[in-house]
Amino acid sequence: MNTLRYLPILSYQSLSSIPIKPLSLLLSSCSSSSSCSSNKTEHVNLSPKQLTEINLLIPRLCQSNHLKEATHLISTALLTNPPLKSLSISILIHRLSVEPNMTHTMYLLNHLKHNSDGHPSLKTISKHFISSYLNNGKPKEAVKVFNWLSREDSPCAPLDPPIYSLMVNGLCKKGLSLEGLRIFRAMVGADFVPGTDLVNLVYRGLLREAMIEEARELSGALLGSVGIGNDPALKKKVMGLLDQLIAEWVD
């Protein structure tokens, strides 16, 4: 495999004294080579020194607005499957989440998605992107990442309850109760029982929209329920209520 032969030369010392453009060309050629998308990858471990050099370089690239290079570097390093906490990926995620478009975000996620059957850290990285977009006042972008995760061809399926809860919580707190309600419905449809705090959050959102009776009926059906997946009648009732609420809201 040729993909990772570039990593040993990506030292902070050498790159600090040369233009960024050669780095861009280097990483572009790496990411576009057929070996990068191979399903059979040679196991390569990054040394502590190499990880340190990458972590020193990422903030510099982000600060100098070389986001393409930073994204390529992180995505290439992740192909070696290092512990996620060993890379300064949170710096890159925060920087990308304040960008006016999602070009680099989706490049990174798709690159990891097509690595064999999905990178083992893909779900965690996607969750960090969702959280960062919500924290930076970009709920629509958070919804796009969530929808991307929810696609039929997603290697992250099935999604886990914390991702649903993160989305519903963030959207409702941003005043986007309808969008939060739609994801709440998807959560119930996946047989997950929403926690009391989440139900109360949706309840308050409905009250703000003057849907008082609907709010009471929904919370009454959900609070105290043992498991929607184990009670088909309850699930059918809750899904019907949610469908009715969403339809009335849209109309």
Long-range contacts (C-beta under 8 A, 24 or more apart in sequence): 1-35, 1-38, 1-41, 1-42, 1-44, 2-33, 2-35, 3-30, 3-33, 3-35, 3-36, 3-38, 3-41, 3-76, 3-79, 4-42, 4-44, 4-76, 4-79, 4-80, 6-30, 6-76, 7-46, 7-50, 7-54, 7-76, 7-77, 7-80, 8-50, 10-50, 10-53, 10-54, 10-57, 10-73, 11-53, 12-53, 12-56, 12-57, 12-60, 15-57, 16-60, 20-61, 20-64, 20-66, 20-69, 23-66, 23-69, 24-66, 24-68, 24-69, 24-72, 27-69, 27-72, 27-73, 27-76, 28-72, 30-72, 30-76, 31-72, 31-75, 31-76, 31-111, 36-76, 36-79, 37-114, 37-115, 39-116, 41-79, 41-115, 41-116, 43-80, 43-81, 44-80, 45-80, 45-82, 46-77, 46-80, 46-82, 51-77, 51-82, 51-86, 51-87, 54-87, 54-88, 55-87, 55-88, 58-87, 58-88, 58-89, 58-91, 58-92, 59-88, 59-91, 62-91, 62-92, 62-95, 67-92, 67-95, 67-96, 67-99, 67-104, 68-104, 70-95, 71-96, 71-104, 71-107, 71-108, 74-108, 75-107, 75-108, 75-111, 75-112, 78-112, 78-115, 78-119, 78-121, 79-115, 79-119, 81-119, 81-120, 81-121, 84-121, 84-124, 84-125, 89-125, 89-128, 90-128, 93-125, 93-128, 93-129, 93-132, 94-132, 94-136, 96-129, 96-132, 97-129, 97-132, 97-133, 97-135, 97-136, 97-138, 97-141, 98-136, 98-138, 102-141, 102-144, 105-129, 105-141, 105-145, 106-148, 109-145, 109-148, 113-154, 113-155, 117-155, 118-154, 118-155, 118-156, 122-155, 122-156, 123-149, 123-156, 123-159, 123-160, 123-163, 126-156, 126-163, 127-162, 127-163, 127-166, 130-163, 130-166, 130-167, 130-170, 131-166, 131-170, 134-166, 134-170, 134-171, 134-174, 137-174, 139-170, 139-171, 139-174, 139-176, 139-179, 142-167, 142-170, 142-171, 143-167, 143-171, 143-179, 143-183, 146-183, 150-186, 158-190, 159-190, 161-187, 161-192, 164-190, 164-192, 164-194, 165-194, 165-195, 165-198, 168-194, 168-198, 168-201, 168-202, 169-198, 169-201, 172-201, 172-202, 172-204, 172-205, 173-201, 177-202, 177-205, 177-206, 177-208, 177-209, 178-246, 178-249, 178-250, 180-205, 181-205, 181-206, 181-242, 181-245, 181-246, 181-249, 182-246, 184-242, 185-239, 185-242, 185-243, 185-246, 188-228, 188-235, 188-238, 188-239, 188-242, 189-239, 191-227, 191-228, 191-229, 191-235, 192-228, 192-229, 193-222, 193-225, 193-226, 193-227, 193-228, 194-222, 196-223, 199-223, 206-245, 209-249, 211-245, 211-248, 214-241, 214-244, 214-245, 214-248, 217-241, 218-242, 218-245
